[in-house]
């Protein structure tokens, strides 16, 4: 699919998020993508923990090596998990953008990062996903949910336990039900 | 049939509770229309022209009498006392109240039913052959695989927000009665020696861009079914177009990449997961098959039951006709399958009243081990009827309005709800069906015409399967007026083909006359017992076109 000419909606930086089932302060700052043709100014990168767009991370991996523990990466919805690939094991955080809740590519990306590329760090959903997707996200390996805008996170996190069991495998359940019935 | 255990029940009850919460949030204004839309759709709830429409899943069409009675009760208590069988072997209610839906779902959950994934951009109800388990040409019973697919696809966490809806059909017989070539994935059960496996087809579909599916795997071992499906849907989820809803189905991706390249990507993905936990175990396969064993058939001497039947048909033309058109051979001597026709003249095809639903339950209990099957042509099959009880069954079916002996004939039409109900429709379809039924109500003429599928869709979304009708009728909008395009030559069988447009469209009033011209021409042209579709395939579209559009001399 051709790259969109313009940048899609960029994820924000809410003050709080749901992390490992609890409302927690957001310690990471997500850096938006730059328009095609514009330069990315590495020296302007803020101190502390930052989440870089995939391309900026790829272009600057060596320069950023010293800040290893405070550099995360975010994938846009058309960027597949294989673009990080085995590099995932080195990362403390990967965020996946859902430009709209109906764009389900991030579910596959999450699963592949966990199941194929051995990612063990924080897997964060960012962008326009919604509460009612939390169980699906959780089953695809996500453990952090940075909702956009003002949201009642304390009640939202209840949706993580909408379902007590599942038919298929997921990152939370290595065995499909047909292997557990007997 | 498959029966829930505590695990299945827990999942469905969790869903009922979840949807109750979602509905409450919507009614309280906490969920926007846009946010509620995919949630209600994944529970089969549409907002239609006049009222919400709720689509209930009937996995591969199979119902027991308890479920039928509950469906009848729900239509009485929450609807206007009728329901509609769909071409995905499901059932729809046209008049429920939004605030009642959670209660309806709770009632259905009590009888192991739900509305999960009957709409939305997710994996829909898997469909199959209504004669599964009893057909003479069966290679293996498709239902255990359908049930395994149902479970695998239910709340699949990765595939709930696909680019577009996704439909899977499984055929277990030599003759394809599940229309697998017009599905996103078609699964054909085959045997290599004694080993069961699957031929896998992808990228078929109807809608705006009808496509016949392509084979991407000639033989998939039985235990690999789910992992292979997972690989296909995973490739589609990543690469399917999301910028244009009309180009978002898998058929467009398969066309764009080419079936070879698409298949190569699936195989590549599958190599990573084929030996994972979704690989079916022998234990799981045996377990799935254990729900679809033969009922306790009696032993009959086929010669004597045949004689008895012969005596009943002698001198009883009406019964003989019903026997010929509405019953189907059974692999067990002394039994036949029968089809209850939901298509007497004047009733929208597929519509049944609450008392008819109760009647189907009663007939199923009395004649067919308590089970019934919804068919993709919107009728109902009772699969296991003793030949000696056919006469009795026929009389009862007549009483309930199910014995119109028109199965497989012109008036056994597939027809979508159309502009009378559906907000997508360009034109009405039910009145067209009725006008055709009224014009062609002479049973002798219908029998003489023989096997003939006429399918009507009220818009190009093709819910009435007009692309694969021998005669297809498509409602179109011409400057705000309803017109109808006629197509010829479609088929959803093994030799699947897409119908071709005959020419300029007609007004609703003209349609029966045009169908009459087409049929007259067929009768003139046919050789011996040649069915309509064979005559069409022999002589082609052009002669029909010339006849229909000939200037009156």
Interface residues (C-beta under 8 A of the other chain):
Chain A: X1 X80 X101 X102 X103 X104 X105 X107 X108 X111 X116 X130 X132 X133 X135 X136 X137 X138 X139 X140 X162 X163 X164 X165 X166 X167 X168 X169 X170 X174 X175 X176 X177 X178 X179 X181 X182
Chain B: X5 X7 X10 X11 X14 X15 X17 X18 X22 X35 X38 X39 X121 X148 X151 X152 X154 X155 X156 X157 X158 X159 X160 X161 X162 X163 X226 X234 X237 X238 X239 X241 X242 X243 X272 X276 X277 X278 X280 X281 X283 X284 X287 X288
